[in-house]
Amino acid sequence: MIWWLIALLSLVAAALMAIPLLRKPQADTAMFDTTPSVLLDQLEEVHRDHKRGVISETEAKAAEQEIKRRILMHSRHAKTAQATNSSSGRMTLIFSVFLVPLMAVGYYVSMGSPEISGVAFAERAQERQEAAQIAELTSQLNERLLSDPEGGPTEGWMLLGQTYARMGRFSDAATAFQVVAERPEATSVVFSMLGEALILSDQGVVTPRAEAAIDQAISLDPDNPAGTYYKAVALSQKGEPAAAYELLLGRLDAADQIYPWMQSLVAEANRIAEQIGKEPISMARFAPASNAPGPTEADVQNAQEMSEEDRQAFILSMVERLATRLESEPADLDGWLRLGNAYMVLENDARAIEAFEKAQALLAEEPENDPRQQVVRDALGQLKP
């Protein structure tokens, strides 16, 4: 039945499209005046100027001839365009009458099958049903918190705000976080979530209210990475990209190990770096230090008193000391990361690539979500053109 139905519909569609082609074209009984009104106005203006004596008869005739010449040229162009459009439109319609049904049937024969159930549609229907259930539960939670005579528990408001944020309802999320922000137990995380919701609800613009929330988050916890990120965004939007860049690098340098949030800060720092002419940075720069013994206080003091050549030699000796230790301890993943980072600083790309490839081999046994995986990928992507 499905094939008969397709054939019937195709015939009906072709017939409807062919009806205009069966009619004989009728000659136009009158030509529409397509002359722009501005030319006619100019012609009338010339006549009026001549009557008032503003221009001489010779000037009037010359202007009148020029305007009439333009009117004639426009009329010829209009007729040509009309004939061309009529012919091309008729050919397009004839072409569509036969080609469109053939293409539709051919595509369905090769790609379609009426026996296959709509699995994708069923999955989307299930997703819509789950989304509707979440929306209903969220609405119930909101009503319960609002009706609580004690104002509702802080955990409930935080859950409500986070749910609204995942749903993309950032304005509602900000309202929920604001309730908690006004309580004495509000933490730095609460204010950074409030600032983020306000910024996202305003299409990424850091408003004074959002910046106030971010400043409060930083005052409660200067190490809050979300606070640092959005403060840098605020500084960049206020025309202070250099300060924003230094703020991001300071927070990244202060990290004691690799964290997932560092990728966002690195990306924002590189975005700002393009504006101020800085070189892009890599996650490899912040690779964790190994347990290898570092320079002692005496070594640091001696290095400060060295000449530039002696200081360079001292640094190379420290790097070679680490490389030598790794030969006997090749399973030290963090050690290879540190060595690769050191060689990058020394601009020894070949040795840096070798160190990061050793780290990459060790990471094959680690989970894919290990942040050090991204560190190595970033480093090798920067070192290998």
Residue pairs with C-beta under 8 A, 6 or more apart in sequence:
2 114
6 105
6 108
10 101
10 104
10 105
13 100
13 101
14 97
14 98
14 101
17 93
17 96
17 97
18 97
20 93
21 90
21 93
21 94
21 97
34 74
34 75
34 78
35 71
35 74
35 75
36 74
39 67
39 70
39 71
39 74
42 67
43 64
43 67
43 68
46 55
46 60
46 63
46 64
46 67
47 60
47 64
49 55
49 60
50 56
50 57
50 59
50 60
55 63
134 163
134 167
135 167
138 160
138 163
138 164
138 167
141 156
141 159
141 160
141 163
142 160
142 176
144 152
144 156
145 151
145 152
145 153
145 156
145 157
145 160
146 152
151 179
152 179
154 180
154 183
154 185
157 176
157 177
157 179
157 180
158 176
158 177
158 180
158 190
158 193
160 176
161 173
161 174
161 175
161 176
161 177
161 180
161 193
161 197
162 173
162 193
164 170
164 172
164 173
164 176
164 197
165 173
165 193
165 196
165 197
165 200
170 197
170 198
170 200
170 201
171 197
171 201
173 193
173 197
173 201
174 194
174 197
174 198
174 201
177 190
177 193
177 194
177 197
178 194
180 186
180 190
181 190
181 191
181 194
181 213
181 216
187 220
187 221
188 216
188 217
188 218
188 220
188 221
188 224
188 227
189 217
189 221
189 224
189 226
190 217
191 213
191 214
191 216
191 217
191 220
191 227
192 213
192 214
192 217
192 224
192 226
192 227
192 230
193 226
194 210
194 213
195 210
195 211
195 213
195 214
195 217
195 226
195 227
195 230
196 226
196 230
198 207
198 209
198 210
198 213
199 205
199 206
199 207
199 210
199 230
199 233
202 210
204 233
205 237
206 214
206 230
206 233
206 234
206 237
210 230
210 234
211 231
211 234
214 227
214 230
214 231
214 234
215 231
217 224
217 226
217 227
218 224
218 227
218 228
218 231
221 227
223 251
223 254
225 251
225 259
225 261
225 262
225 264
225 265
226 261
228 247
228 248
228 251
228 265
229 248
229 261
229 264
229 265
229 268
231 244
231 247
232 244
232 245
232 247
232 248
232 265
232 268
232 269
232 272
233 244
233 268
234 244
235 241
235 243
235 244
235 247
236 244
236 272
236 275
241 272
241 275
241 276
242 276
244 272
245 269
245 272
245 273
245 276
245 278
248 265
248 268
248 269
248 272
249 269
249 281
251 265
252 262
252 265
252 266
252 269
252 285
252 286
253 286
255 262
255 286
256 288
257 288
258 283
258 286
258 287
258 288
258 371
258 372
258 375
259 371
260 371
262 283
262 286
262 371
263 283
263 371
263 374
266 281
266 282
266 283
269 281
270 280
270 281
272 278
273 279
273 280
273 281
280 382
282 344
282 378
282 379
282 382
283 371
283 374
283 375
283 378
283 379
284 337
284 340
284 341
284 344
284 356
284 375
284 376
284 378
284 379
284 382
285 341
285 344
286 375
287 334
287 337
287 338
287 340
287 341
287 372
287 375
287 379
288 334
288 337
288 338
289 334
289 338
290 322
290 332
290 334
290 335
290 337
290 338
291 332
291 334
291 335
292 321
292 322
292 325
292 332
292 335
292 338
294 318
295 303
295 318
299 314
302 314
303 311
303 314
303 315
306 314
315 346
316 346
319 339
319 342
319 343
319 346
322 335
322 338
322 339
322 342
323 339
325 332
325 335
326 332
326 335
326 336
326 339
326 358
329 335
330 358
331 362
333 359
333 362
333 363
333 366
333 372
336 355
336 356
336 358
336 359
336 362
337 355
337 356
337 359
337 372
337 375
337 376
339 355
340 352
340 353
340 355
340 356
340 359
340 379
341 352
341 379
343 349
343 351
343 352
343 355
344 352
344 379
344 383
349 383
352 379
352 383
353 380
353 383
353 384
356 376
356 379
356 380
356 383
357 380
359 372
359 376
360 376
360 380
363 370
363 372
363 373
363 376
366 372
366 373
